[in-house]
Every structure is written in structure tokens, then in C-alpha cells.
Amino acid sequence: MPDGAEFQRSFAQAVASKRPPRGMAPAFAVYRNTWLKGLLDALGANFPTVAMILGPEAFKAVAIEFARDHRPDTPILALYGGDLPDFLAVHHGGGEIPYLRDVAALDRLWTESFFAPDAPALRPQDYTSLRPVEMFGLRPKLHPAARIGRFETPAVTIWQAHRAEGEFEEIEPEWRAERALVSRRGAAVSVTLLDEAAYKILIEIGGGRTLGSAIAAAADAHPGSDLAAGVSTIIASGALTGAAKERE
């Protein structure tokens, strides 16, 4: 007779298997259906924009197919579905909707930002008392809740249109690559559309550069960009933390 641990493993495998075990008691189907419904509910909650784009029936079909092949690797279902964006990229629905994978990735970044650890965010007033040489010598870090995304589709514009308050209005965004900053202030997560220069600044800061050298790198890569506006957007979003004065 199997011990308790072995029984639990066997039971869990039977619940999560694609096909019900032979001779399954009718009551056992309750566990299988409850397990699957839990995963589908989690995917719907974790990828609400994808669900809106696909519609209830199409999303349910995709979610069932995904859940059958992707078991949770954590008991925290709020974090379930990390592989869904790549799954959508090769799924028939992803081929018909070329921006769907990127929108799913934005949904995922939103979730990661919401559940990320907290830290004191640098505020605009933290910079006002600094001389330019002091500000450029700061070496901030990306906030633990900050996420950066680069997409070859107008996914940010599409995501924001679906997540805006009020009734959804049809849009026809210009088909171009977009960059996003996902950040959190308190419990509020925001998604900000970035230009190339602001995105470059964040990439450089994430690589350990000082604020001054990050701005210089963005100026070299994207001459003519409004760097002051980009820096203001980054700081106002709460995307930076832990600055220390240094000399270059």
C-alpha cells in the first residue's frame, strides 16, 4: 500500500493528466474539473487584456490548451502563465493577431510589477536641491517593481486602449515598434509609452551607468530627442531607487 507522500503524488498526477485514468470514479472528475477551472480563472485574471482581445470563447479554448501542457510551477496562481506570451506566438490565435504575444507580455509585466518587492522610489523633489554636476553623478538603480519592454508592434498603444477607463473605442494605431515602462507607485501599476531615448536611458541605468553617462549614451544614440522630458518621465514614474553620488 503506498505511503501518504506517494499517494499524494499519484493523485496530483492523475488530476493534472491530459486523459482521465482508467476506471476513474465519477467523483474523481470533480477534482479534475476544479483543478482545471482554477487554472483557467487564474489565466483570465492574469491576462485580462488578452481575454478582451480574443473574447470569452476563444480565450477559453486557448487557456485550456495552455493549461493542459503547462502545469503551475508555484502554488501562487496569481503568477501562473509566465509562458503564455510565447505560447501565443506559435498558437493559431497568435498568428492571426500579430500583436497578441506582445500584449500578453505586457499583461505579464504588469503582474510582475504588482507583486515585486517594494523599495523607496526616488522622487522629483530628491533632485531639485542638486547641482547639475551632482545630479549627473548619481548612480540610481531600477526599482524592483520597474519593468522595461521592447516590442516590434504597437502593443503599448493597444494595451492602453483596452485598459483605459470607460467604453472601449476602436483604434487604428500606426504600425511601428514601441517601448514600455511598467512601474508601481504604492499599489498602483502604470504602463508608460517611452520613446527610444528614454528607453535607452533606462537600459543604461539598468547596466550600472550613472545618470549622466546614461543620458550621454541616449544623446549619442538618438540625437535630437527630448532627453529632459524622458528623464522627467522616468523619475515621475517611480522607476528609480537607491541613488548615490559618485564622480565619473
C-alpha positions as CSV (number, residue, x, y, z in Angstrom):
1,M,0.0,0.0,0.0
2,P,1.5,3.4,-1.0
3,D,2.5,5.8,1.8
4,G,0.9,9.2,2.1
5,A,3.5,11.1,0.1
6,E,3.4,8.6,-2.8
7,F,-0.4,8.7,-2.8
8,Q,-0.4,12.5,-2.9
9,R,2.0,12.5,-5.9
10,S,0.0,9.9,-7.8
11,F,-3.3,11.7,-7.0
12,A,-1.8,15.0,-8.2
13,Q,-0.5,13.4,-11.4
14,A,-3.9,11.9,-12.1
15,V,-5.7,15.2,-11.6
16,A,-3.4,17.1,-13.9
17,S,-3.1,14.4,-16.6
18,K,-4.5,15.1,-20.1
19,R,-6.5,12.0,-20.1
20,P,-8.5,10.7,-17.1
21,P,-7.1,7.5,-15.6
22,R,-8.8,4.2,-16.5
23,G,-11.5,3.1,-14.1
24,M,-11.8,6.7,-12.7
25,A,-14.6,7.0,-10.2
26,P,-17.2,9.6,-11.2
27,A,-16.5,11.7,-8.1
28,F,-12.8,12.0,-9.2
29,A,-13.9,14.1,-12.1
30,V,-14.8,16.8,-9.6
31,Y,-11.2,17.2,-8.7
32,R,-10.0,17.3,-12.3
33,N,-12.6,19.9,-13.2
34,T,-11.9,22.0,-10.2
35,W,-8.1,21.9,-10.9
36,L,-8.6,23.0,-14.5
37,K,-11.1,25.7,-13.6
38,G,-8.7,27.2,-11.1
39,L,-6.0,27.4,-13.8
40,L,-8.5,29.0,-16.3
41,D,-9.6,31.5,-13.8
42,A,-6.0,32.4,-13.0
43,L,-5.2,32.9,-16.7
44,G,-8.2,35.1,-17.1
45,A,-7.2,37.2,-14.2
46,N,-3.5,37.4,-15.1
47,F,-4.1,38.2,-18.8
48,P,-7.2,40.3,-18.9
49,T,-6.2,42.3,-22.0
50,V,-5.6,39.1,-24.0
51,A,-9.0,37.9,-22.8
52,M,-10.6,41.1,-24.0
53,I,-9.0,40.9,-27.4
54,L,-9.8,37.2,-28.0
55,G,-13.3,37.2,-26.5
56,P,-14.6,34.7,-23.9
57,E,-14.9,31.6,-26.1
58,A,-11.6,31.9,-28.0
59,F,-9.7,32.8,-24.8
60,K,-11.2,29.8,-23.0
61,A,-10.1,27.4,-25.8
62,V,-6.6,28.8,-25.8
63,A,-6.4,28.7,-22.0
64,I,-7.5,25.1,-21.9
65,E,-4.9,24.1,-24.4
66,F,-2.2,26.0,-22.5
67,A,-3.2,24.7,-19.1
68,R,-3.1,21.1,-20.3
69,D,0.5,21.4,-21.3
70,H,1.8,23.9,-18.7
71,R,1.4,23.0,-15.0
72,P,1.9,25.6,-12.4
73,D,5.4,25.8,-11.0
74,T,4.3,27.8,-8.0
75,P,1.3,27.5,-5.7
76,I,0.7,31.2,-6.2
77,L,-1.7,31.2,-9.1
78,A,-1.5,35.0,-9.4
79,L,1.9,34.3,-11.0
80,Y,0.7,31.5,-13.3
81,G,1.1,31.8,-17.0
82,G,4.6,33.1,-17.5
83,D,5.0,31.1,-20.7
84,L,1.6,32.2,-22.2
85,P,3.1,35.0,-24.3
86,D,5.5,32.6,-26.1
87,F,2.7,30.0,-26.4
88,L,0.5,32.6,-28.1
89,A,3.3,33.4,-30.6
90,V,3.0,30.0,-32.1
91,H,-0.7,29.3,-31.4
92,H,-3.1,29.8,-34.3
93,G,-4.6,32.8,-32.5
94,G,-1.2,34.5,-32.2
95,G,-0.6,34.1,-36.0
96,E,-4.0,35.8,-36.8
97,I,-3.3,38.6,-34.3
98,P,0.4,39.6,-34.7
99,Y,0.4,41.9,-31.6
100,L,-1.2,39.3,-29.3
101,R,2.1,37.9,-28.0
102,D,3.3,41.4,-27.1
103,V,0.1,42.4,-25.4
104,A,0.3,39.2,-23.3
105,A,3.9,40.1,-22.4
106,L,2.6,43.5,-21.2
107,D,0.0,41.8,-19.1
108,R,2.7,39.6,-17.6
109,L,5.0,42.6,-16.9
110,W,2.0,44.3,-15.1
111,T,1.6,41.3,-12.9
112,E,5.3,41.0,-12.1
113,S,5.4,44.7,-11.2
114,F,2.4,44.4,-8.9
115,F,3.9,41.5,-7.0
116,A,7.5,42.8,-6.9
117,P,9.2,43.8,-3.7
118,D,8.9,47.4,-2.6
119,A,11.7,50.0,-2.2
120,P,11.8,53.7,-1.7
121,A,11.4,55.4,-5.1
122,L,13.3,58.5,-6.0
123,R,11.0,61.5,-6.3
124,P,11.3,64.6,-8.4
125,Q,12.0,66.6,-5.2
126,D,15.0,64.5,-4.5
127,Y,16.7,66.1,-7.5
128,T,15.7,69.7,-7.1
129,S,18.4,70.6,-4.5
130,L,21.2,69.1,-6.5
131,R,23.5,71.0,-8.8
132,P,23.7,69.6,-12.4
133,V,27.1,68.0,-11.7
134,E,25.8,66.3,-8.6
135,M,22.6,65.0,-10.4
136,F,24.6,63.6,-13.3
137,G,26.9,61.9,-10.9
138,L,24.1,59.9,-9.3
139,R,24.1,56.2,-9.9
140,P,20.5,55.1,-9.4
141,K,19.1,51.6,-9.8
142,L,16.0,50.4,-11.4
143,H,13.2,50.0,-8.8
144,P,12.4,46.3,-8.0
145,A,8.9,46.9,-9.5
146,A,10.1,48.5,-12.7
147,R,10.0,46.5,-15.9
148,I,11.0,47.5,-19.4
149,G,9.6,46.1,-22.6
150,R,10.6,46.4,-26.2
151,F,8.0,45.4,-28.8
152,E,8.0,45.3,-32.6
153,T,4.3,46.0,-32.7
154,P,2.2,48.9,-31.3
155,A,1.3,46.7,-28.3
156,V,1.6,49.5,-25.8
157,T,-1.0,51.7,-27.5
158,I,-3.3,48.7,-28.0
159,W,-2.8,47.6,-24.4
160,Q,-3.5,51.1,-23.0
161,A,-6.7,51.5,-25.2
162,H,-8.1,48.2,-23.8
163,R,-7.2,49.0,-20.2
164,A,-8.4,52.6,-20.2
165,E,-11.5,53.5,-18.1
166,G,-14.8,53.8,-19.9
167,E,-16.0,52.1,-23.0
168,F,-13.5,50.8,-25.5
169,E,-13.2,52.8,-28.7
170,E,-11.9,51.3,-32.0
171,I,-8.4,52.5,-32.7
172,E,-6.0,52.3,-35.7
173,P,-2.5,52.7,-34.3
174,E,0.4,53.4,-36.5
175,W,2.2,50.1,-37.1
176,R,5.6,50.6,-35.5
177,A,7.8,49.3,-32.7
178,E,7.0,50.6,-29.2
179,R,8.8,50.7,-25.9
180,A,7.1,50.5,-22.4
181,L,8.0,51.2,-18.8
182,V,5.9,49.3,-16.3
183,S,6.2,50.8,-12.8
184,R,4.4,50.9,-9.5
185,R,3.8,53.7,-7.1
186,G,2.2,52.3,-3.9
187,A,-0.2,49.7,-5.1
188,A,-0.9,51.4,-8.5
189,V,0.8,49.9,-11.5
190,S,1.2,52.1,-14.6
191,V,2.3,51.4,-18.2
192,T,4.1,54.3,-19.9
193,L,4.9,54.6,-23.6
194,L,8.5,55.5,-24.0
195,D,10.5,57.0,-26.9
196,E,13.8,55.4,-27.9
197,A,15.9,57.8,-25.9
198,A,14.1,57.2,-22.6
199,Y,14.2,53.5,-23.2
200,K,18.0,53.8,-23.8
201,I,18.5,55.8,-20.6
202,L,16.7,53.0,-18.6
203,I,18.8,50.3,-20.3
204,E,22.0,52.1,-19.4
205,I,20.9,52.7,-15.8
206,G,20.0,49.0,-15.5
207,G,23.5,48.3,-16.7
208,G,25.0,50.2,-13.8
209,R,25.7,53.6,-15.5
210,T,25.4,56.9,-13.8
211,L,22.5,59.2,-14.7
212,G,24.9,61.5,-16.6
213,S,26.5,58.7,-18.6
214,A,23.1,57.1,-19.3
215,I,21.8,60.5,-20.7
216,A,25.0,60.9,-22.8
217,A,24.6,57.4,-24.3
218,A,21.0,58.2,-25.2
219,A,22.1,61.6,-26.7
220,D,24.7,59.8,-28.9
221,A,22.3,57.0,-30.0
222,H,19.2,59.3,-30.6
223,P,20.3,62.9,-31.4
224,G,17.6,65.4,-31.3
225,S,15.5,63.6,-28.7
226,D,13.9,65.4,-25.8
227,L,16.1,64.0,-23.1
228,A,14.8,66.3,-20.4
229,A,11.3,65.1,-21.0
230,G,12.5,61.5,-21.0
231,V,14.3,61.9,-17.7
232,S,11.3,63.6,-16.1
233,T,9.0,60.8,-17.2
234,I,11.3,58.2,-15.8
235,I,11.6,60.0,-12.4
236,A,7.9,60.8,-12.1
237,S,7.0,57.1,-12.8
238,G,9.0,56.0,-9.7
239,A,11.2,53.7,-11.8
240,L,14.4,54.6,-10.0
241,T,15.7,53.9,-6.5
242,G,19.0,53.9,-4.5
243,A,21.0,56.7,-6.0
244,A,24.4,57.5,-4.6
245,K,26.7,60.4,-5.6
246,E,29.8,59.4,-7.5
247,R,32.4,61.0,-9.6
248,E,32.9,59.8,-13.1
